[in-house]
Amino acid sequence: MSRRILNISVRVVDPANTVVDLEGAIDLQNSHGLRTTLFERLHATSRTLALNMTGIRYVDSSGIATLVELLKEAKRLQRDFVLFGLGKAVYDVLKLTNLLGIFHVTDTEEQALSGQ
């Protein structure tokens, strides 16, 4: 099986808002590293952590588990955790697992950071 690559880029928009741009695939091989990065950024952000999912072509159950863990931690910290730009692959997995409704999902970064 070939190794799937995940590129992670963090942008601090302002002290209250952080955007994490993801590109590639989220799977068992890289979900732990993603989890570590996202938890660090969540704790450093005072209001919203937004995940730009436009570049994600694949996500497996370990990736979904990472997103659910992050959502639980965001609620505990009273932070907003928003997914935006879901492609068909991610949208379909979240819908199939009945998790689409538990995440705050928007189309654009602007919507994600404005609380829409």
C-alpha positions in Angstrom: 0.0 0.0 0.0 1.4 3.4 -0.9 1.9 6.1 1.7 -0.7 8.9 1.6 0.7 12.4 2.1 -1.0 15.0 4.3 0.3 18.6 4.1 -0.7 20.8 7.1 -0.3 24.6 7.0 -1.4 26.8 9.9 -2.5 30.4 9.5 -3.1 32.6 12.6 -5.7 35.0 11.2 -5.8 37.0 14.4 -5.4 36.1 18.1 -8.9 34.7 18.2 -9.0 32.8 14.9 -6.8 30.1 13.4 -7.2 28.4 10.0 -5.5 25.0 9.3 -5.2 24.3 5.6 -5.1 20.6 4.8 -4.1 18.9 1.5 -4.0 15.2 0.7 -5.4 12.3 2.7 -6.1 11.8 6.4 -5.4 8.2 7.3 -4.0 5.9 10.1 -0.4 6.8 9.1 -0.8 10.6 9.6 -3.9 11.1 11.8 -1.8 11.1 15.0 0.4 13.9 13.7 -2.7 15.8 12.6 -4.3 15.3 16.0 -1.2 16.7 17.8 -1.1 19.8 15.6 -4.9 20.5 15.9 -4.9 20.1 19.7 -2.0 22.5 20.0 -3.7 25.0 17.7 -7.0 24.7 19.5 -5.4 25.4 22.9 -3.6 28.4 21.4 -6.7 29.9 19.8 -9.2 31.9 21.9 -12.3 31.6 19.6 -12.3 29.6 16.4 -10.3 26.9 14.9 -11.3 26.4 11.2 -10.2 23.4 9.1 -9.9 24.1 5.4 -10.9 20.7 3.9 -10.9 21.8 0.2 -7.6 19.8 -0.4 -8.7 16.6 1.3 -9.3 13.8 -1.2 -9.6 10.9 1.3 -10.3 10.4 5.0 -10.5 7.1 6.9 -12.0 6.1 10.3 -8.9 7.3 12.2 -9.2 10.7 10.5 -12.9 10.9 11.5 -12.0 9.8 15.1 -9.4 12.7 15.2 -12.1 15.2 14.1 -14.6 13.9 16.7 -11.9 14.1 19.5 -11.1 17.7 18.5 -14.8 18.6 18.4 -15.2 17.2 22.0 -12.1 19.2 23.2 -13.4 22.4 21.5 -16.7 22.1 23.3 -14.9 21.5 26.6 -12.8 24.6 26.0 -15.8 26.6 24.7 -14.2 27.2 21.4 -15.7 27.0 17.9 -14.4 24.2 15.7 -15.5 24.6 12.1 -14.9 22.5 8.9 -15.2 24.3 5.6 -14.8 23.5 1.9 -15.7 19.8 2.2 -15.2 17.9 -1.0 -17.4 15.1 -2.0 -15.2 12.4 -0.4 -15.2 14.0 3.0 -18.9 15.0 2.8 -19.9 11.5 1.8 -17.9 9.9 4.7 -19.4 12.3 7.3 -22.9 11.7 5.9 -22.5 7.9 5.8 -21.4 7.8 9.4 -24.2 10.1 10.5 -21.7 12.7 11.8 -22.4 15.5 9.3 -24.9 17.0 11.7 -22.6 17.2 14.7 -20.0 19.3 13.0 -20.3 23.0 12.1 -19.8 23.0 8.4 -19.6 26.0 6.1 -18.7 26.5 2.4 -16.0 29.3 2.9 -13.4 30.5 5.2 -15.2 33.8 5.7 -18.3 32.0 6.8 -16.3 29.8 9.2 -14.6 32.7 10.9 -17.8 34.9 11.1 -19.8 32.2 12.9 -22.3 31.6 10.0 
